[in-house]
Amino acid sequence: MFAVSTPAVPPLGKYLASSEKKTRDKAVKNLAVFLSSDSENVLPDLEMAKLWKGIFYCFWMSDKPLVQQALAGELAELILTIADVPSSLNFLRGFWTMTVREWNGIDRLRMDKYYMLIRKFVNASFRFLVRTKWDSATVEEYNLILSGPSGPLCPNDIRVPTSLAFHLSEIYIEELEKALTNSESPTPVPLSTLLSPFIVLAARTPTNTTYRHIQSSLFEPLHNLLKSSSGPPSRKKARTLSPDYSKLLVNACTSSSNSDQAMDVDAVRKSILQKIFDVASETETRDANRRRMYTFYKNAVEDDEDEDSAG
């Protein structure tokens, strides 16, 4: 039998983690060349872990704000540099596995730059998905990376730092809007599908603060944004997302299966509400979270009915 070949990984780890900036810069350039090769072989988990260990300390050693910003952007852009979809997803999986594993060892002085790195990777991930035209299998695999084992939104692993879910819920829609703005002609965004990892985490998290943060920083502002864009503003005071989000509002649909054309934003909003209700009804949902999700759904529906009767 013929042995299955795997790509030969150049020994970049020690160079990526060098104390010399010139050495690290050269290693990042060589990494980009290696990842952009035409090989369609996905790196084995062990080799990916070694690679990301070196990348992690490469970023750790960057100590000036402008250098950090440039390096964060360069590293995130590698997702789009890689030649094929499976390898891009594998590289992204390596990033999140590394981030979850190393997060609690990051000191407070370096924390902000790693938050920035996450933001860059979220943005690059959305641009990558835009490039695939929101292919359903690719979006599903992307969601599994976030919510599966060693993912930042994994609901069943207490080792995953809650601050990662907090940060993602705060920046997710903002970075999605930026990615759409940078695309010349984006295909409709399967918004309900993209929110699935957050909805599942909200349903199954054992931590009250995690549920409350996801609802207050993501569900409520997004719901109010979609609602205010589909009709007269609600009489109730509501928290909304502050930026414009015009690209998202004209390019939203519910799932990849109906992403051929954008949908009315109110239909998208009601689809997201229904998904929250459906996940709340699942047996895996914790009782306390189920009650909160039902309440969120009920209040939204009653608000709709009040405005219909007033109109």
N, C-alpha and C positions, 0 to 999 in steps of 0.2 A: 504494500500500500504506500501511496505517496503521503509524505508528511504535509500538513497544512502550514503554509508559510505565514509568518507574521512580519510586519515591517521592522527593519532594524532601527532601533531608537538610538540616536546619537547620545553620547554621554554628556548631556547638558547640565545635569543637576548641580554639580559643584561650580560650574561657571555662572549659572543663573543666580546662585547664592553667594557669589564672590563679593568681597568688600570693595572691590574696584568697580566704579560705575561703568567704565569703558568695557570691562570684561562682561558685565551683566548686559549692557546694551548689545554687544556682539552676539551674546548667547540668545537674546530675544530675537534678533534678526535671523540667526540660524534656525531657531525654533519655527519661525514663520515660514522659512523655506522648506523645512522638513514637513510641516503640516500641510503646506499647499501643494505637495507633490501629488501626482496622479494616482498614487496607491489607494485602492479602495479597502485595504485591510484595516479593521478597527483595532486599536491598540488593546492588548490584554489589560485586565484590571490592575495587575501589579505594576506594569510599565506605566500606565496612566497615573497611578498613585505616586510613583517615583517622579514622574514629570511634574505633577502638580505640587509636590513637596518643594521642588526647586523653584517653581514659579512663585509659590507662596513666600518663600524667603527672599526672592528677587524683589517682590513688592515690599516686603518688610524692610529691606535695606534702603529703599528710596526715602529720602528724608526732607526734600524740599517740595513745597506745594505744587509748583509748576511741573516739576519732574514727576511727582505722583500722578497728577492729572494726565500728563502725556502717556505715562506708562500704563495707567488704568485703561485709557482709551485704546492703546496699542494691543494690550492683552485681550480686551473684549472683542476687538476687531478680528481676532484670530478665528472666531466662530464663523465669520463670513469669508475668511481666507481659505479655509479648509475646502477641499475639492468636492466632497460628497456629503450628502445629508446624514447618513449613519455616523460618519466620523465627526461631523459637527456636533451631533447630539451626544456622542461619547465624550467629546472634549468638554461640553457643557456639564455633563454628569460628573466628570472629574472635578470641575470647578466647585459644584455644590457639595460633593462628598468631602473635598478638602476644606471648604468653608465651615461646614458643620463640625468636622473633626477638630479643626484648629481654633474655632471661635473663642472658646473660653480661655485660651491662652494669650489672647490679644490684650495688651495693656490699654488703659484708657487714653493714653497719649496717641496711640496708633488707631484707635477705634474709628474715628471719623474717616480716615483714608480708606479703611476697609468697607465702610458704608458706601463711600463713593465708588469703590470698585464694584460692589454689588449693583449699584445703580447703572453703571456702565454696562455690566453684563446683562441686566434685564433689558436695557434698551437694545443692545446688539441682538439679544434673543428674539425680540419682537421684529427687528429688521430682517433677521434670518427667516422667521415665519412668514413675513410679508413676501419675501423672495420665493418661498415655496407656494405662494398663493393660498396660505392657510390650509395646506393639504391635511386632510382629516387624520391620517395615520401619524403624520409628523406632529400635529398638535396634541394628539393623544399621548405620544411618547414624551413630548415636552412636559405635559401635565404629570405624567408618571415620574419624571425626574424630580419634579418639585414635591410631589406628595408621597412618593415611594420611600423605601428604606434609604436612610442617609440624606433624604431630601429636606429642605428647610421648612416645608409645610407638612411633613409626615405627622399624622395625628396620633400614631401609636408608639412613638419612640420618645421617652422622657429625656433622652440625652440631647435632643435637638434644642438649642437655645431659643426661648420664646421671643427674644429680641429680633431674631431673623424674620419671624412671621409679622411682628409689629412693623418692622421697616418695610417689608414687601407690601403690606397692605396700605402703607402710606404713599408709596411711590409708584405702584403698579399702573394705575390708569394714567398718571402723568407721563410716565415713560412710554406707554402705548401711544399716547397722543403725539409725543415727539417723534416716534418711529414712523407714524403715519404721515406726519408733516414732512419728513425727509424723503418720503416715497412719492414719485411723480404721479403714479396712478394706482393707488392701493386697492386691492380687492376687498370686499366687505369683511369686516372683522367678526368672527364667531364669538361674540362677547360672553354669552351665557356659558359656552364651553370653556373659555379662558378663566372664568370665575370659579369653575368646578373645584379646584384644589382648595380654595378659600372657604367655599361653602361646606365641603366635607370636613375641613379642619374645624370650622366653627361648630359643626354638629358633634364632632367626636372628641374635641379637646377636653381634658380633665381640668383645665385651668380656667377659672372664671374671667381672669383679666385678659386672657387671649381671646375669648369669645367677645367680650365687650369691646376690645380694641378693633377687632375685625369689623364688627358692626358699625362702630362709630367713625372709623377712618376709611372704610371702603363701602359697605353696603348702603348706609344711610346717605352719604354724599353722592354716590353714583345714582341711587334711586331718585334723589331730589334733582340731580342734574337732568336725568332723562325725563322726569316729570315736568320740570319747568320748561323744557324744550319742546314739549308736545302739546302745551295748552297754557291757559292762564295760570299764574303762580298760585301756590296753595296759600290759604289764609293763615295756616299755621307757620310759626317760625321754624325754619329748618336749616340744618347745616348742609352746605353744598360745596362742591369742588370749586376752588377759586379761579383757576385758569379758564381759558376760552373753551377748549375741547371741541372746536368746530369740526375738525377732521373726523373725530370719532363719531360725532352725532350724525354725520352724513354718510358714514361708512360702516354702520353697525348692522349686524344680523344676529341670529341666535346661535347657530351652530355651523360647522363646516359643511354639513349636508345641504344647507340652503344659502351658501355664500356666493351664489352667482350674482345676486343683486342685493343692495341694501334694503333694509326694512324700515317701516315707520318706527320711530324711537319709542313710541308708547307700546307698540307690540313687543319690542325688545325688552322694555322695562317689565311688562307683565310676564314675559317668558322667564326672566330672571327671578321674579317673585314666585312663579310656579315651581321653579327649580329649587328654590329655598324651601318651599312647602314640601316638595316631594322628598328631598333629602332629610328633612325633619321627620318625615314619616317612616324612615328606614329603621330597621331593628337595631342597627349598630349605633344609632344616635343616642347620646346620653340624655336621660330624662330632663335634667335641668336645662340643657341646651335646646331640647325639643320645645319646651315651653317658651323659651325666649324667641325661637325662630317662628313658632306659631303666632306669638304676640306681634312680632315684626310684620308678618304677613297680614294678620288681621287688621292692624292699624293702617297699613297701606291700602287695603281694600276698603276699609271704612272711610278713609280720607277721600278715595275716589268717589264713593257713593255720596258723601256729603257735598262734594263739588258738583256732581251730576244733578243732585236735587236742588242745589242753589242756582245752577244754570238754567 
